[in-house]
Amino acid sequence: MFDRDKERIKRAQRTGQVDTLIGDKVVIRGDISFSGGLYLQGRVHGSISAQDPGAILTVADNGYVEGEVRAPVVVINGELRGDVHASERVELAGNARVQGNIHYKVVEMAAGAAISGRLLHLETPVALPAPEAGEALPERALLLNTATA
């Protein structure tokens, strides 16, 4: 069952399927919750969140969002003012203008894209094996960033 869902999600992401189109003359004031593919050419003043693990939000070059965005895949070529939370991938095209933090697993950024905020990588937690009875807990490694500027 889960394998079929994963395959459906991958197929939808590859095809760039668009289920909902918000045209360039549309202004929405309020939150949007969507599934599938949402292609935004207009303006949204409110948060946008995906309910589907295979959902894709595309903000076209004329698109504008003022609010938080949460979706597995976010493609931006317009303007976005707010934080972006992408559980899978963020693509920033050449005309992308983002004012806010971007939380991502994988990011792709084209020349010309601009970000006023921070890029924050989503770490996947590593599961430690459970200790057996009478066994001491394993020490946790402390990772330090020792790179110099």
N, C-alpha and C positions, 0 to 999 in steps of 0.2 A: 504494500500500500504506500509506504513512505517513498520507495524508489520511484513509483509512478508520479507522485507529487513533485519530487525533486526534478525529474525529467521534464514535467510540464513547466516548471518554473524556468529551467534553463532554456527551453524552447521559446518561451515568451520573451525572455531577455534577449535572446539572439535575434529574434524577428523584429524587435522594437514595436510590438503590438500597441496600438492606440485604441483604447476603449472609450475614452472621454476626451473631448476637445473643448477647450475654453478659448473662444475666438478673441481677436485683438480688440474688439470694441466692447468687450464684457468686463465689468467691474464687479467683484464679489466682496462684500463686507461680511465676514464671518468665517468660521472654521470649515474645512473640507476634509472629509474622510473618504478614501477611494480604494478601489481594488483594480487590478490589471494595470493598464497604461493610461496615464493622464498627461496630455500634451497641453501646455499652458502658453497661450499667446497674449492673453489679456492681463488684468491686474487682480491680485488677491490681497486683501487686507485682513489677515487672520492666519491661523496655523493650518498646515496641510499634513495629514498623516495617512499612511497606507495601512490597510487591514489585511493585505494579502502578502505572504512572504515572497512572491514573485513580482511585486508591483514595481513600476518604473514611473518616476516623475521626470518630465522633460520641461524645462523652462526655456522657451524659444527666445530668439534674440530680441523680440519686442516684449517679452514677458516680464512681469514685475511681481514680486512677492514681498510683503511686509509681515513677517511672522515666522514662527518656528516651522521647520520642515522635518518630517520623520518618514523615511521610506528606505527599502533595501537598496534601490539603485536611484541615484539622483543625477540627472544630466542638466547642467546649467550653461546657457548661452546668453541669458538676459541678466536682470538685476534682482538680487535677493538681499533683503535686510532682515537678518535674524539668524539663529543658529541652525545648522544642518546636521542631522543625525542619520547617517547612511550605514545600515548594518552590513552591506556588501560592498558597494562601489560608489564613488563620486567621480563624475567627469566634468571638468571645467573647460569649456570651449573658449575660443579666442576672444569673444565679446563678453565673457562672464565677469560680473561685478558682484562680489559678495562682501557684505559688511556684517560680520558675525563669525563665530567659531564653527569649524567644520570637523565633525567627528566622523571618522572613516575607517574602513578596513583596508581598502585599496583606493588610491587616488590617481587620476590621470589629469594632467593640467597642460593645456596648450599655451603657446606663446601668446601674450597679450591679455591673458586672464589676470584679474586683480582680486586680491583678498585683503580686507582690512579686518583681521582677526587672527585666530590661531588655528593651526592644523593639529588635531588631536587624534592620534592613532588608537583605535579600539584594540586593546590587548585581549587575546583569548586566554582565559585562565587555564593553567596547567593542573590537571588533577593528579594529586600525589596518591600513591597506593596506601591503603589503610594498613596501619601497623598490626602485626599479629599479637596475640596475647603475650604479655611479658616483654615485648620488644619496645625499645625506646623510640620516641618520635624522631623522624629524620629532620636534620637541620635544614632550614630554608636558606637558599642562596640569596644574597643581597646584591642586586645589580646596580652598579654605579656608572654614571656617565662621566668618564674621565677625559673626554675630548676637550681640547683647548680651542678657544675661539680664534 
